[in-house]
Amino acid sequence: MYRIISGKWKAKKIAAPRNFDVRPTTDFAKEALFSILENTYDMQSVSVLDLFAGIGSITLEFASRGCQDITSVEMNPKHTAFINATAAELDMALQVNVQRGDVFDWLKKFRNKKSFEIVFSDAPFEMEEKKYQEIISLVLNNKYLKENGVLVVEHQSRMKFDHPNLVDTRKYGNVSFSFFKPNKEEVTEIQNQE
């Protein structure tokens, strides 16, 4: 079970079926994360990509806070059905676009199609570090982030990232969020063509 912390559905408890193998972000960590994001972004005008969406704890938190454009990618069909059903029940169906698929394949397939202000990744904690690095590369190198965007990676606190785009890591117990800025746009050589 998890709780929506703020917004239209503040304090709403979301109970997932017992047989779901999920690890929703703790309330404490989620509250801290959204406090950071809301200091930078107006939730009503951002677009969000939620990778490894699970049962929608982060997706529905964004929707409750007024975000109108959330794409959630999740491989488990039971989980995607649960997010869709819950979003419909809470009158958020128009805000949430659930895509079923493997996150790595999805990121490769939809390169350069759409950019987001916020990309959030909550990969399985047991995933190897090199797979985390692959997610970071796929997001940063394929224009998934707008110029003012941020990639937030949730991971075990004992894992430390060494990456040129890493801006900050915040630790909340055994969960940490690492924040990555977008790649700088290469300056195209228009000047040389004149």
N, C-alpha and C positions, 0 to 999 in steps of 0.2 A: 504494500500500500504506500502511496505517496500523497503529498498535499500540495495544492497550488498555493503559493505563498502570498501572491499579491495580485492586484488588478481586479477585473470584473468578477472572477471566481475565487477571490481570496478565501483561504481556509477550506476550500472544497477538497474533500478526501477522494482519491481515485483508488479503487481497489481492483487489482488485477487478479485474474484467476490464479488459484494456488499453484498450479502446475507450471507457471511461467518461470523460467530461469532468468531472472533479471536482477540488476543491482542499480536501482534508481539513485541518482545523486542525492546525498543527504540534504535535508532542509537547511542545515547550517551552511554547508558549502554552496548550495543553490542561492541562498539569500545573499551571501557574500559576492558570488559571481554576478548576480543581477544588479547589485548595488554598484559594482564597478562598471558594468555595461551601461546602466542608466545614467551614469555621470557623463558618458561620452555620446550616447546615441538617444535620439527621440524614438521610442519604441514604435510609435505609430507610423513612422515613415521609413523604417528599415526593412530590408529583405534578409531572411535568415535561411541558412542551410544547416540542417541538423543531421549529422552523420552518425550511424549506429544509434538510431532514435529509440531503440528498445520499445518501451510501452508509452513513450511520449511525455515523460516527465518534463523535459526541457522544452519540447515543442509546445505543449499546452501552457507552460508558464509564459512563453513569449506571446501566445495567442491571448491569454488572459490579460496581459499587459497592453493589449491593443495592437500588436504587430499584425499586419494584414497580409503578409507575404512570407509564408514559411514552407520550405520544402524539406520533408523528412525522408531520409533514406534508411531503410531497415530490411534485412534479409528474411527474417522469420515471418511467414505469412500470418501466423496467429497474432503476432505483435502488430503487424500493419493493419489487420482487421480491427484489433483493439483500439489503435489510435484513431482510425476512421470512425468507429462506432462512438468512441468517447467524444471526439470532436463534433460529431453530428448531435449527440445528446446535449452538449454544452453550447450549441449554436455557433460553433467555430468552423464548420465544414468549409466555408468559403475562404477562410484564412489559411487552411492547412492543406498542402498537396503532398500526399503520402506516396512515395515511390518504393516499390518492393524490388530489392536487388542487393547484390554484393557491393559494398561501398567502393572497393577498389575498381571493380568493373564499371560501376556507375560513373565514377570520377573520370575514368579513361574515355568512356563513351560520350559524355556530355561536355568535353573540354570546350572552352571558349564560347559556350552557348549563352551562359548567363552569369553575371557577377552579383555578389552579395556583400552587404556591409558586415555581416557576422556569419562566420562559419564555425560551427561547434562540433567537435568530435569527441565522442565518449566511447572509444573502442574497448573491447574486452580487456580487462586488466592483465590477463595472462598473455596478451599478444606480445610478440618479441619487439624489442626496441627498433629493429630495422624496418618492421612493418609500420611502426609509428612514423619513422622517418619518411617512409614511402608516402603515407597519407599527407604529411607536411609538404613534401615535394609536389605531389599531384595537385594539391590545392593552390600552392604558391605559383607553380609554373604553368598553370592552365587558366589563368585569369578568373579564378573563382572569387577572388577578393577585389572589391572596388578600391580605388586609391585610398580612401579613408577607412578601409575595412580592417577587420581583425580576425585571425584564426585563433580559436581557443581550443586547446587540447586538454582534456581531463585525463589524468594518469595517476599511477601510484606515486606517492611522494618520494620513494627511494629511487625512482628513475629521474635522471637529470639530462636535460637536452643541451647540446652544444650546437647552436645554429646561428648563423649571422642575422637572421630575422627575429630571433627571440628578443622580446622587449622586457618581459617580466614573468616571474613565476610566483604564484601565491599558494601557500600551503595551508590546508585545513585538515589537520590530523593526517590520516594516511592517504588523503586525496589532495592532489595539487592541480591547479590550472596553469598552463603555460600559454602565454599570449605572443602571437607572431604577427609582425606587420607584413604588408604585401611587398612583393618585389618592386623595386623602382622600375618604372617604365624605361626601357632603353630609349635614348634620344635617337630618333630616326635621322638619317643623314639627308634631310631635305635641303639643308643649306648647300651641300655639295652639288646638288642638281641644278642650282640656279645658274 
